Amino acid sequence: MPKKGTFRASRRNVLKGVGMATIGASLPPVGSAMAQSAPAASAAPKGPKLLEMDGKAKLAVLGDRPLVAETQAELMDDDVTPTAKLFVRNNGGVPDITGDPKAWKIKIDGEVNTPLEISVGEMMSRFPSVTYQLTLECGGNGRSFFSPEARGNQWTNGGVGCPQWTGIRLADVLKAAGLKPSAAFTGHYGADPTLAGETDKPTISRGMPIAKAMDEHTLIAFKLNGQDMPLIHGAPARLVVPGWAGSLSTKWLKRIWVRDKEHDGPGMGGFSYRVPKKPIVPGSKGDEKDTAILEAMPVRSVITFPADGTKLTSRKLDLRGQAWSGEGDIKSVDISTDYGVTWKTAKVNAPANKFAWQRFTASVDLPSPGYYEVWAKATDAKGVTQPFTAANWNPQGYGANPINRIRVLVES
Amino acid sequence: MSLNITHAVVVTLTATFLLLAADRAGELRKNQPAYVPPAKPAVAAAPAVDPDKGKPPVHNDTVDDLPESKGREITFYTCTACHGVALIKAQGMSRELWDQSFDLMLTRHRMPPVKPEERVEILDYLTEQFPPRRRQRGGDNPFLK
């Protein structure tokens, strides 16, 4: 039995040592409960472990093996997410990638007339370069708001970012390969080794209907915010499938298998990235056969200023945040400072392009000193808004998008 | 007289042990591998291409990162063969859902098979140490058996 523990003494571990520090005093997550209680003052709040990694901000670490780290709400305050503040979600390890990034090759095969094996350099010279600001969001974002708890990484709202991606349209590559009439679905493969260290088996392999693959905003990206993409974010090449579960946006992209039916790779079955067709009893096992694939992410808003737990010296509060939906069509954001009794319409900016998140701002007057919750609720073009509490519980916790709330104290 | 012999044996044995213990170069134990002092912490030149460049920091979990209780060791070594302790501690679930997690690890994540009795021990541990914690809503649902 103890021999299994020897992985902890590998050469790299010894040389690199422990790279994460625990720093307290971060904000407790705003939970799913709508109770008015403030966080317990007595029990010293044990903040999340903060990421210590070159080129990355001190994101909140949800897991270190595999590395999963979310962006705190107050770090989501930039219109364009800086690379350092972009969340990190890995399913397996990070591959060893050396050599010329332009020589990195991607295979396109399956239901195509001409299977391709094409290098990054060839793609760059052969197809038009495009740059969009695109929202990338983990499928499990908001999971921690479910009650009872759902399985998996306990994201608050920070499994999301909206940086600028530069690459080529996936559609251009698929057209070059020539889609057969039978082409129905994609299957994506990255180079990340499994957690057990295997490199010959996919860690995860998800796919999407051809229509989403052909969307002009679905990219094979090479650059992030105008710079070379860091390894941790998928260099030399990754997919960016905006608005849909982030697991489709395969990092270290090696292959796209065009299928004649729904893809069945790891991460497509069971309850993985699937939601129940009929509502199930929260906390129950559910029936995985009665589920549908999670596609576009739900509508969501996050107040990015002020931070949760801020003490205010003025009763006038100028707040701001980001709102987005999987279809990229936020129409309005409403703000309440009285638990939803009354609402005030925020100003919402147009997106930089489709699938970019949208800035909202509002100015509210708090009637007296004391404790307040500030709530934000976004609504999309179809009139679909955020529920008061995480709805449609499912064992692996997808689709939790309750109204966002922060707690503030107006000091007298 | 017998006391003196005993005394001499003790002294001789003690001296031998001390000599052997101090014999780090192994000169008195020719068939043993010689002691090699640990290398100085790497100030050596970095390799031309560092395969770890840009990778996440390494993190070392230990068994003490899990709460002490029966089943802690087997739970630690079984689960952390693949993933960190943080993922376990992040969630609290019913036995039924922990059991479902076990199946997920076996089927989706190709966890090596576990003996039935070990599975029971691990499930006992997880159920006891990491039960559902959010009771504000849903934790006492009347429709849960």
Interface residues (C-beta under 8 A of the other chain):
Chain A: M1 P2 K4 G5 F7 R8 R12 N13 L15 K16 G17 V18 G19 M20 G31 S32 A33 M34 A35 K49 E52 M53 D54 G55 V61 L62 G63 D64 R65 P66 L67 V88 N90 V94 D96 T98 F146 S147 P148 E149 A150 R151 G152 N153 Q154 T194 L195 A196 E198 K201 P230 L231 I232 A235 P266 G267 G269 G270 F271 S272 V281 P282 G283 S284 K285 T389 W393 P395
Chain B: A42 V49 P51 D52 K53 G54 K55 P56 P57 V58 H59 N60 D61 T62 V63 E73 I74 Y77 T80 A81 C82 H83 G84 A86 L87 A90 Q91 G92 M93 S94 E96 L97 Q100 S101 L104 T107 R108 H109 R110 P132 R133 R134 R135 Q136 R137 G138 G139 N141 F143 L144
